[in-house]
């Protein structure tokens, strides 16, 4: 009996990343997490696979905090996030 085939097979690719970016990615991973899976998830997010409606309020606030430049507003959001 043959093995079942994946409905969405993977393909190995080769990409070039700056060493500093690779170090940042590795800093986010535990030793049991896959770098490939992390990068695939980041690409899926960038392609819109995870609409904002699926994010909880805390995640949305953290994303907003990372984007805004107004320091007063950043402080208010950070206070709200940590409370």
C-alpha positions, 0 to 999 in steps of 0.5 A: 500500500502506498503512502497518502500524498499531501494535498499541499506538498512543500518544495525546498527553495533557496533564499538569501537573507542578511545575517542580521535578519536571520539572527532576529528570526532565530532569536524568535524561535525555540530550539524545537521550532522550525525556521522554515515553518516560521518563514512560511507563516510570515509569508502567509501573513504577508499574503493576507492569509490571516485577516485582521478579524482573526486577531484578538484585541491584544495582538491588534494593539501590539501591531498598532504600537509597533507602527505608530510614531507618536510617543504619547500614543505609544505610551498609552497603548503600552500602558493598556497592553500591560494592564 
